[in-house]
Amino acid sequence: MKDIIYHYYNLKINTITKNNNNYYFYYNDNLYYLYLYNNNLNIINNIYKLSLSIIPNITHNIIINKDNSIITTIDNKPYILLKINTNIKNKISINELNNFKKLYYIPDNKLIRGSWNILWSNKIDYIETQINEIKTKYPILTNSIDYFIGLTENAISYYQNTIDNYQIPTNYSLSHNKITNNNLNFYNPLNIIIDHEPRDLAEYIKLSFYSNNKSISNEILFYIKNNNYNNYDICILISRLLYPSIYLDTYDNIINNITDEKQILPIINNIDNYETYLKNILSILEKYYTFPNIEWLQQNKKE
C-alpha cells in the first residue's frame, strides 16, 4: 500500500496503518486517511465541489491523485485520500452543530437527500426480504425487528403527514449521513450531504441518549430558537426522532459482519427509556410549538 500511495500521490511514507477497510498515515506531520468509498460514485464530483465551496473551509481536504482523479482504484475498489484537519475538537457539541449550520456553501440539487418517506419505506422492504434468511443466524435481531419496523412505519406516517399539510418552502442545510462523537467523521466531506435542517439535530439527540444517556433539553431549545424553527421544522424533527436510525445502522453492521450481534442489545434494552426520553422532549417542545400528538406514545404515558 505504501508503494501505491507513492505512485498515485507522490507521498513517500514510512508506515501506514489499516483501520477496518481504511488506511491512515502521517506525512510531514499531517494526518491522511485513505477511505474506501462505498457510496454513489456518480456524485463524487459534486461532493468535491461542495467541499470546496464551504466557507470557512474547515472540512478535511480531498486530495486529487496524479491522474487528476478523486477516485483511486485499488484492488478494483474505489478509494479517496483525505488530508485531515486536526485543528478541531475531539467530540461534537450542540454549539459546534449550530456553527456548522451557519457555514456558507453553494447548494447542489444532486446532493439534496430529503424524501425520507421513500428512503425509509425502501429500508423496510429491504429488511423484510431478509427476515426469513436471518432467523437462525441472528435470533436477537429476529426477536426485535418487528418493533423497530413499526417505529419506522410510524416515522414514515408522521413525515408524510407533515409534508402533506405544510405548504412552506423546505428548509435545507448542510447535514451529515451519520452523526457520531468523532469529529473525524463530522468534518469528513464524504459524510456531508444537503438535507432537511432538523436531520442533524435529531441524530445528535439520539446520539446523546444512546452514547451519553444525557438529557439535553436546554441545548435543544437553544438550537431550535437560534435556527428559527417553526412548526414544520418541529414536525420534521419529530419524524426523524421516531426513525430508529441507530438500531438500523447497527443492524446493517451485524448483517455485513462488521460487528457482533450482541452490540444491538443496549438499544433493545433501552426501548422503554428512549420512549420516556422522547416523551420528555415532546412535552417541552409543545410549550412553544404546535404539532400532532403521537397517540401510542401518549397512551404509554398514561399507563
TAVEN-V132721 format. One record per residue. N is the residue number from 1. PHI is phi in radians with two decimals (999 if undefined). D_FIRST is the distance of its C-alpha to the first C-alpha in Angstrom with 1 decimal. Layout:
BEGIN
N;PHI;D_FIRST
N;PHI;D_FIRST
END
This chain:
BEGIN
1;999;0.0
2;-1.06;3.8
3;-1.17;5.4
4;-1.16;5.0
5;-1.05;6.3
6;-1.16;8.7
7;-1.12;9.7
8;-1.57;10.6
9;-2.18;11.8
10;1.00;12.7
11;-1.97;11.5
12;-1.62;11.0
13;-2.07;10.1
14;-1.63;10.9
15;-2.36;9.7
16;-2.48;7.8
17;-2.08;9.8
18;-1.61;9.9
19;-2.28;13.2
20;0.99;14.5
21;-1.68;12.5
22;-1.94;11.2
23;-2.34;9.0
24;-2.40;10.8
25;-2.78;10.9
26;-1.96;13.8
27;-2.50;14.5
28;0.90;18.2
29;1.16;19.2
30;-1.83;18.0
31;-1.58;16.1
32;-2.18;13.5
33;-2.17;12.6
34;-1.82;10.3
35;-1.69;12.8
36;-1.31;13.2
37;-1.69;16.5
38;-1.83;19.2
39;-1.71;22.2
40;-1.20;24.2
41;-1.21;22.3
42;-1.25;25.7
43;-1.95;26.2
44;-1.12;22.9
45;-1.14;24.7
46;-1.17;27.5
47;-1.10;25.4
48;-1.09;24.0
49;-1.13;27.6
50;-1.08;28.9
51;-1.08;26.5
52;-1.26;27.7
53;-1.46;31.3
54;-1.23;31.3
55;-2.22;33.5
56;-1.28;32.8
57;-1.39;29.1
58;-1.84;27.9
59;-1.29;25.1
60;-1.12;21.5
61;-1.60;20.5
62;-1.36;18.6
63;-1.73;16.6
64;-1.41;17.2
65;-1.46;14.6
66;-1.12;15.9
67;-1.58;17.6
68;1.07;19.5
69;-2.14;18.2
70;-1.30;17.5
71;-1.60;15.5
72;-2.03;12.2
73;-1.53;12.1
74;-2.22;9.0
75;0.93;10.6
76;1.15;13.8
77;-2.14;13.2
78;-1.45;13.9
79;-2.13;11.9
80;-2.31;13.6
81;-1.68;12.7
82;-2.10;15.6
83;-1.64;17.0
84;-1.46;18.9
85;-1.43;22.7
86;-1.61;23.4
87;-1.55;27.1
88;-2.37;28.0
89;-1.27;29.6
90;-1.30;27.9
91;-2.22;30.1
92;-1.38;31.9
93;-2.39;35.7
94;-1.12;38.4
95;-1.15;38.8
96;-1.19;35.2
97;-1.08;35.5
98;-1.10;38.7
99;-1.14;37.2
100;-1.07;34.3
101;-1.19;36.9
102;-1.55;38.6
103;-1.13;35.8
104;-1.36;36.6
105;-2.68;34.6
106;-1.62;35.3
107;-1.06;35.9
108;-2.44;34.2
109;-1.05;36.0
110;-1.21;33.0
111;-1.76;31.5
112;-1.28;34.6
113;-1.51;34.4
114;0.94;37.9
115;0.80;39.7
116;-1.03;38.9
117;-1.01;41.7
118;-1.24;40.0
119;-1.08;36.5
120;-1.23;38.0
121;-1.10;40.2
122;-1.09;37.3
123;-1.12;35.6
124;-1.08;38.7
125;-1.02;39.0
126;-1.09;35.4
127;-1.17;36.1
128;-1.14;39.5
129;-1.28;38.1
130;-1.69;36.0
131;-0.95;38.8
132;-1.12;40.3
133;-1.30;36.9
134;-1.70;35.9
135;-0.92;39.4
136;-1.34;38.8
137;-1.33;35.2
138;-2.24;35.5
139;-1.14;39.1
140;-1.17;38.5
141;-1.11;37.1
142;-1.05;39.9
143;-1.35;42.6
144;-1.95;41.4
145;-1.15;40.3
146;-1.06;43.8
147;-1.06;44.4
148;-1.34;41.2
149;-1.16;41.9
150;-1.08;45.3
151;-1.13;44.0
152;-1.13;41.8
153;-1.10;44.8
154;-1.13;46.8
155;-1.11;44.1
156;-1.05;44.3
157;-1.08;48.1
158;-1.17;48.2
159;-1.16;45.7
160;-1.09;47.7
161;-1.06;50.9
162;-1.14;49.7
163;-1.25;48.6
164;-1.36;51.8
165;-1.93;54.1
166;-2.05;52.7
167;-1.65;53.2
168;-2.31;51.3
169;-1.04;48.2
170;-1.24;44.9
171;-1.65;43.3
172;-1.71;39.6
173;-2.76;37.3
174;-1.02;33.6
175;-2.49;32.4
176;-2.26;29.4
177;-1.04;28.1
178;-2.43;28.0
179;-1.88;29.6
180;-2.29;28.2
181;-1.27;29.0
182;-1.62;25.6
183;-1.23;25.8
184;-1.03;22.1
185;-1.44;23.0
186;-1.09;26.3
187;-1.84;25.1
188;-1.43;22.1
189;-1.06;23.2
190;-1.31;21.6
191;-1.79;24.1
192;-1.69;27.1
193;-2.34;29.7
194;-2.05;33.4
195;-2.69;35.8
196;-0.88;39.2
197;-0.92;39.6
198;-1.23;40.3
199;-0.94;37.1
200;-1.14;35.2
201;-1.08;38.4
202;-1.06;38.8
203;-1.19;35.3
204;-1.18;35.8
205;-1.08;39.1
206;-1.14;37.6
207;-1.07;34.8
208;-1.07;37.5
209;-1.29;39.3
210;-1.32;36.7
211;-1.62;34.6
212;-2.04;37.4
213;0.85;40.5
214;-2.07;41.8
215;-1.50;44.7
216;-2.21;44.0
217;-1.00;47.2
218;-1.13;47.9
219;-1.14;44.4
220;-1.10;44.8
221;-1.08;48.1
222;-1.03;46.8
223;-1.18;44.0
224;-1.20;46.1
225;-1.27;48.9
226;-1.14;46.6
227;-1.82;45.1
228;0.97;48.5
229;-1.15;48.1
230;-2.03;50.9
231;-1.07;51.9
232;-1.05;49.6
233;-1.05;46.5
234;-1.13;47.8
235;-1.12;48.1
236;-1.11;44.6
237;-1.05;43.4
238;-1.11;45.4
239;-1.06;44.0
240;-1.27;40.5
241;-1.19;41.6
242;-1.26;42.9
243;-1.19;39.7
244;-1.46;37.9
245;-1.07;34.3
246;-1.19;33.1
247;-1.07;34.5
248;-1.20;33.1
249;-1.16;29.5
250;-1.18;29.7
251;-0.96;31.2
252;-1.06;28.2
253;-1.11;25.8
254;-1.22;28.0
255;-1.05;28.4
256;-1.61;24.6
257;1.06;24.2
258;-1.54;22.4
259;-2.43;25.3
260;-1.34;28.4
261;-1.06;31.7
262;-1.17;33.5
263;-1.17;31.6
264;-1.46;34.1
265;-1.06;37.1
266;-1.03;37.4
267;-1.26;37.7
268;-1.12;40.2
269;-1.21;42.2
270;-1.90;42.5
271;-0.99;44.0
272;-1.11;47.4
273;-1.14;46.1
274;-1.22;44.1
275;-1.06;47.2
276;-1.12;49.2
277;-1.03;46.6
278;-1.16;46.8
279;-1.07;50.6
280;-1.11;50.8
281;-1.13;48.6
282;-1.13;50.8
283;-1.14;54.0
284;-1.37;52.9
285;-1.11;51.9
286;-1.21;55.2
287;-1.31;57.1
288;-2.11;55.6
289;-2.36;54.6
290;-1.95;56.0
291;-2.72;54.0
292;-1.12;54.8
293;-1.23;55.0
294;-1.79;52.8
295;-1.01;55.6
296;-1.14;54.0
297;-1.25;52.5
298;-1.16;56.0
299;-1.11;57.6
300;-1.10;55.3
301;-1.15;56.3
302;-1.40;59.9
303;-1.32;59.4
END
